[in-house]
Amino acid sequence: PSTISSSVALTGSAGGNVPAAILNASLSSVLGIFLTPLLVSLVVGSGAGGIDLGSTLLDLCAMLLLPLVLGQLLRPMFGKFFARHKRYTNIVDKLVILLLVYSAFCNSMVSGMWQQQGNGVILSALIGSVILLAVILWMTTRTARALKFSPADEIAAVFCASKKSLAAGAPMAALIFGANPGLGLILLPIMIYHPLQLIVCSVMAESYANRNRERIAQQNAELISAR
């Protein structure tokens, strides 16, 4: 699933199409709940020796989809209250993500995974995450330009397509893989990818914003000269 908040926030700060970002990030989050266990079942199998696909999908819906639906239903009643206290809700949001990462690392330390694997695994995951993010950003940028998207739509496409959510990924992995002692290792790529995407895309958002300011200034100058 995608990160809705950061996809929308980065798209907005870069001057992109925010409504499109909201739609795409939300759709990705919902579809990811169903597609992720299906993809896992193709790798590890389903049924005996694999995952119970039906039970896993129901549990994921109860854990991730139901809160999303309830949140939207309760938004008319509590939306204004939380908007007034956005600063504190953002802090809670970040603390939850930090606790998820901390819990995953604690489980992996207890299982002795890091002593068994060594620094080579961390380095491999870091390099792989960097390459994956670079490839996705390059592909989405080239695809958006090949399809002749407007600059605002290109920004939304680039930022929404590249995002992956640790807040959804950690509980999904815990539910799918259960008490697997290698859960920390399974979560390692997304634990690296999540902060990496935020750092890289924040720099890109500033670059896009500067281009938008330059384009607007140039258009204003052309209008003044035309008059």
C-alpha positions in Angstrom: 0.0 0.0 0.0 1.0 3.6 -0.6 1.5 6.3 2.0 -1.5 8.6 1.6 -0.4 11.4 3.8 3.2 11.9 2.4 2.0 11.3 -1.2 -0.6 14.1 -0.9 1.7 16.4 1.2 4.6 16.1 -1.3 2.4 16.5 -4.3 0.9 19.7 -2.7 4.2 21.2 -1.8 5.6 20.5 -5.3 2.6 22.2 -6.9 1.0 19.0 -8.3 -2.5 17.7 -8.8 -3.6 17.1 -5.2 -7.0 15.6 -6.0 -5.4 13.1 -8.3 -2.8 12.3 -5.6 -5.6 11.7 -3.0 -7.4 9.4 -5.4 -4.4 7.4 -6.4 -2.8 7.0 -3.0 -6.1 6.0 -1.5 -6.8 3.5 -4.3 -3.3 2.1 -3.9 -3.8 1.6 -0.2 -7.1 -0.3 -0.7 -5.8 -2.4 -3.5 -2.6 -3.2 -1.7 -4.6 -4.9 1.1 -5.8 -7.5 -1.4 -2.9 -7.7 -3.8 -0.1 -8.1 -1.3 -1.3 -11.4 0.2 -2.0 -12.6 -3.3 1.6 -11.8 -4.4 2.9 -13.5 -1.2 0.9 -16.6 -1.9 2.5 -16.9 -5.4 5.9 -16.9 -3.7 5.4 -19.0 -0.6 2.3 -20.9 -1.7 -1.1 -21.1 0.0 -2.8 -23.8 2.1 -0.6 -26.4 3.7 3.0 -25.1 4.0 2.0 -21.6 2.9 -0.5 -18.9 4.0 -4.2 -19.3 4.5 -5.2 -16.8 1.8 -8.9 -16.4 2.8 -8.2 -16.0 6.5 -5.4 -13.6 5.8 -7.5 -11.4 3.6 -10.3 -11.2 6.2 -7.8 -10.4 8.9 -6.2 -7.7 6.8 -9.6 -6.2 5.9 -10.4 -6.0 9.6 -7.0 -4.5 10.5 -6.5 -2.0 7.7 -9.7 -1.6 5.6 -12.2 -1.4 8.4 -10.5 1.5 10.2 -10.2 3.4 6.9 -13.9 3.0 6.3 -14.8 3.9 9.8 -12.6 6.9 9.7 -14.3 8.2 6.6 -17.7 7.6 8.1 -16.7 9.5 11.3 -15.0 12.3 9.4 -18.1 14.6 9.3 -18.4 14.4 13.1 -14.7 14.6 14.1 -12.9 16.0 11.1 -13.0 19.6 12.2 -11.8 18.7 15.7 -8.7 16.8 14.4 -8.0 19.5 11.8 -7.7 22.1 14.6 -5.3 19.8 16.4 -3.4 18.6 13.3 0.0 19.3 14.9 -0.7 16.7 17.6 -2.3 14.1 15.3 0.8 14.3 13.1 3.0 13.6 16.1 0.9 10.6 17.1 1.0 9.4 13.5 4.8 9.5 13.4 5.1 7.9 16.9 3.0 5.0 15.7 5.3 4.4 12.8 8.4 4.6 15.1 6.9 2.1 17.5 6.2 -0.3 14.6 9.8 -0.1 13.5 11.1 -0.4 17.1 8.9 -3.5 17.6 10.1 -5.1 14.5 13.8 -4.5 15.4 13.2 -5.8 18.9 11.7 -9.0 17.6 14.6 -9.5 15.3 17.1 -8.8 18.1 15.4 -11.3 20.4 15.5 -14.0 17.7 19.2 -13.4 17.1 18.7 -12.6 13.5 21.3 -9.8 13.3 24.0 -11.9 14.9 23.3 -14.6 12.4 23.1 -12.4 9.3 25.7 -9.7 9.8 26.2 -6.3 8.2 26.2 -7.7 4.7 22.4 -8.2 4.7 21.8 -4.6 5.8 24.1 -3.3 3.1 22.4 -5.5 0.5 19.0 -4.2 1.6 20.2 -0.6 1.5 21.6 -0.9 -2.0 18.6 -2.8 -3.3 16.2 -0.2 -1.8 18.2 2.7 -3.4 18.2 1.0 -6.8 14.5 0.1 -6.6 13.5 3.7 -5.7 15.7 5.2 -8.4 14.3 2.8 -11.1 10.7 3.6 -10.0 11.2 7.3 -10.0 12.9 7.2 -13.4 10.2 4.9 -14.9 7.3 7.0 -13.6 8.9 10.3 -14.8 9.6 9.0 -18.3 6.1 7.3 -18.6 4.3 10.5 -17.5 6.3 12.6 -20.0 5.7 10.0 -22.8 2.0 10.2 -22.1 2.3 14.0 -22.2 1.0 14.6 -18.7 0.7 18.1 -17.5 3.4 19.1 -15.0 0.9 18.9 -12.2 -0.2 15.4 -13.2 3.4 14.3 -13.6 4.2 15.4 -10.1 1.2 13.4 -8.7 2.2 10.3 -10.7 5.8 10.4 -9.6 5.1 10.8 -5.9 2.2 8.4 -5.7 3.8 5.6 -7.7 7.0 5.6 -5.7 5.5 5.5 -2.2 5.3 2.4 0.0 3.9 2.5 3.6 5.7 1.1 6.6 2.6 1.9 8.7 0.7 -0.6 6.6 3.6 -2.9 5.7 4.6 -3.7 9.3 1.2 -5.0 10.5 0.6 -6.8 7.2 3.9 -8.6 7.5 3.2 -9.5 11.1 -0.2 -10.9 10.2 1.0 -12.8 7.1 4.2 -14.2 8.6 3.0 -14.5 12.2 5.7 -15.5 14.7 8.3 -16.1 12.0 11.7 -15.4 13.6 12.9 -13.7 10.4 10.1 -11.1 10.6 12.7 -8.3 11.2 14.6 -9.5 8.1 11.4 -9.5 6.1 10.6 -5.9 7.2 14.2 -4.7 6.6 13.7 -3.5 3.0 10.6 -1.4 3.8 12.2 -0.1 7.0 14.9 1.3 4.8 12.8 2.3 1.8 10.2 4.3 3.8 12.5 7.0 5.2 14.6 6.9 2.0 11.6 7.8 -0.1 10.7 10.7 2.2 14.2 12.2 2.0 14.6 11.8 -1.8 11.1 12.9 -2.7 11.3 15.9 -0.3 14.3 17.1 -2.3 12.5 16.4 -5.6 9.4 18.3 -4.3 11.5 21.4 -3.7 13.0 21.1 -7.2 9.5 20.8 -8.7 8.3 23.8 -6.7 11.2 25.9 -7.9 10.4 25.0 -11.5 6.7 25.9 -11.0 7.7 29.3 -9.5 10.0 29.9 -12.4 7.3 28.9 -14.9 4.7 31.2 -13.3 7.2 34.1 -13.2 8.0 33.6 -16.9 4.3 33.4 -17.8 3.6 36.6 -15.9 6.5 38.3 -17.6 5.2 37.3 -21.0 1.7 38.6 -20.1 3.2 42.0 -19.0 5.3 42.2 -22.2 2.3 41.3 -24.3 0.3 44.2 -22.8 
